[in-house]
Amino acid sequence: MALDKLDDADYPAYTTGQAADLLGVQQAFLRSLDTAELVRPHRSGGGHRRYSRRQLELVARIRALFDEGHTLAATARIIGLEDELAAARDQIADLRGQLGAL
């Protein structure tokens, strides 16, 4: 592995077993998120799931929402809305910066 990939949050470096161990979840939980299309891991040449750090962070968010008692559908909606809100906040910050530069 090239050293520059160590800093790449999107590089699919973790197997299903490694990801499950790091997150403290069952491998079946990760497979169920793939089936539900909430987290779509990269597939190796042999068809094995490979997860990136960014995907592991998403799984941790999903797990926290499940632990709070949210359903799969509610979790998907909450994650989507949180991501939209973060993108809107980033856009607002950019626009404020542009206004400040004028």
N, C-alpha and C positions, 0 to 999 in steps of 0.2 A: 504494500500500500504506500502510495506517495505521501510524504509528510504533509503536503498542502491539503490533503483530504481530511486530515485530523481536525482541521478548523472548519470544515464544511458541514454545517448543521443538516444539510439535505443528503449527505452521502449515506447510502444504505449499508451501514457497517455491522448491524446487529442481527443475529439470527433470532428466530422466534423464541428459542430457549434462553438465549442471552437477554433478550428484551423482557421476557417474563420474569427472569431472576432479578434483573435490575429494578423492575417496577413492583415486584411482590405480587404478581398476578399469575393465574394459570394460563398455559399456552392456549387452552380452549377459549379463554376470554379474548385474547388477541385475534384468534381465528374468527370469533363471532363478530368482532368489530370490522373485520375485512368483509365478511359475508354481508353485514349491514351497510357496507360502503361508507362507514364513518372514518376508517383509517385504511388506506389502500397502500400496503407496503410494496416495494419494488420486488420483482421476482428475479431470482438468479437464473442462469442458463439452465439449471436443472429444475426450475420451477419452485424453488424454496423461497419463502418470504424473507425479506431483508428490510430492517427498519432503520430509519435515520434518527438522529437526536431530536429533530423537530417533531417527528412522528411519536417518539417516546414521550415528549412533553405533552402532546395532544392526548395520548392515551392516559397520562396521569391526570389531565383535566377531566377527561371522561370518567375515569374511575372515581374521582372526587365527587362528581355529580351523582353517579350511581350510589355512592356511599351516603349521600344526602337524601336518597330515596326517589330520585327522578327516574322516570322511565326512559327507554331508549329514544323514543320520539321526542320527549321533552329535552333530553340531553342534546340531541342533534340540533334542536331549535335554539337552545341556550348557547351552544358553541357557535352556531352561525351568527346569532345576534351579537355575541361578544366580539367576534371577529369583525363584523360590520362596524360596530361602535369604535373599535380600535383603529380601523382604517379611516373612519370619519374624523376621529381625533387627530390622526396623522395629517390628513388633508387640511384640517383647520389650522394646525400648527404651521404647515407649509405656506398657506395663504397669509397667515399673520406675518410670517417672515418676509414674504413678498411685499406686503403692505408697508412693513417697517423699512424695507430697502428703498421704497419710493420716497 
